[in-house]
Amino acid sequence: MARRRVAICDLIGRTVVRRNLVAGNWKMNGSRAMAAAWCADVAGNIGPAGAGEVAVCPPHILIAAVVGALAGSSVRVGAQDVDVNDNGAFTGQTSARLIADSGCRYVIVGHSERRAGYGESDQLVARKAGAALAFGLRPIICVGETRAQREAGDTEAVVGRQLAALLAGIVPEAWPEVVIAYEPVWAIGTGLTAAPDQAQQVHRFIRQRLAARDARIAAQCRILYGGSMKPDNAAQLIDQPDIDGGLVGGASLDAGDFLAICAAAGS
């Protein structure tokens, strides 16, 4: 059974409860018809939120349709990327102002596909997260290593570097709204998945690195697993003490699979 995370933060003398979060990332997939059917199925079968929270991040062009279809449900909507600029002559880009105005609550920032395919640096990712936070969005910030980096024993060095840019660029008081997603790049779309203990090891490292800066940040920050989470492995992954849910890719396109993962997180 997945557990609700309860962490004691001695610096502020109170109990901090981290609610599990499952966020679906449709990437560049879907259609209006698919979105309508998916939303009807999920909204009609999501059940009580319990200890968990649910979000879905469709392509930008489908956000309005998904927001409308999920109105009145407990499912939040997010975007898949954000520009650092508020407005202006930036053809093809979408600002945090526009994303928030569309009805979104979340936005994915620094996904490995953005970092590798579009050259996004650690510093740019931190700036995008800051832009999202400035307009009341919760950034789901992705960190993770490639297969070559893991095999070279550089996982902690890579993830630590990515975290350092975030800690330098995001003010402490904004961190309660921040979500980190650990996505081992070698497990995305490859059919591979980190074993629960492998994933927990990196999640624990992330939380320890956050705690080295501020115990309150570490206690409050939700850390999701983002490497091929599926119905058959979700419960084991989410049951790990430092894994607070999942950023779900391919499995989020199937409403039944996504609901099964949500059930594992909300147990």
ZIMOWO-V285446 format. One line per field, one symbol per residue. ss: DSSP state (H for helix, E for strand, L for the rest). psi: psi as a letter, one per 40 degrees, with the letter a starting at -180 (. if undefined). burial: b if it has 16 or more other C-alpha atoms within 10 Angstrom, else e. A space follows every 50 residues. Layout:
# ZIMOWO-V285446
ss=???
psi=???
burial=???
This chain:
# ZIMOWO-V285446
ss=LLLLEEEEELLLLEEEEELEEEEEELLLLLLHHHHHHHHHHHHHHLLLLL LEEEEEELLHHHHHHHHHHLLLLLLEEEELLLELLLLLLLLLLLEHHHHH HLLLLEEEELLHHHHHHHLLLHHHHHHHHHHHHHLLLEEEEEELLLHHHH HLLLHHHHHHHHHHHHHHHLLHHHHHHLEEEELLHHHLLLLLLLLHHHHH HHHHHHHHHHHHHLHHHHHHLEEEELLLLLLLLHHHHHLLLLLLEEEELH HHHLHHHHHHHHHHHHL
psi=hiihhhhhhddefihhhhhihhhhheagiiiddddddddddddeedaidb eiihihgiideedddddddeheiehiiiieiiieidiaggheihiddddd deeidihhhfiddddddefhidddddddddddddfeihhhhhiiiidddd defeddddddddddddddehideeddehhhhhhhdeeheeeihhiddddd dddddddddddddhddddddhhhihfgfhideeddddeeidehfaihhbd eedhddddddddddde.
burial=ebbbbebebeeeeeebebbbbbbbbbbeeeeeeebbebbeebbeebeebe bbbbbbbbbbebbebbbebbeeeebbbbbbbbbbbbeeeeeeebbbbebb ebbbbbbbbbbbebbeeeebebebbbbbbbbbbebbbbbbbbbbbbeebb eeeebbebbbebbbbbbebbeeeebebbbbbbbbbbbbeeeebbebeebb ebbbbbbebbeeeebbbbbbbbbbbbbbbbbebbbbbbbbbbbbbbbbbb bbbebbbbbbbbbbbbb
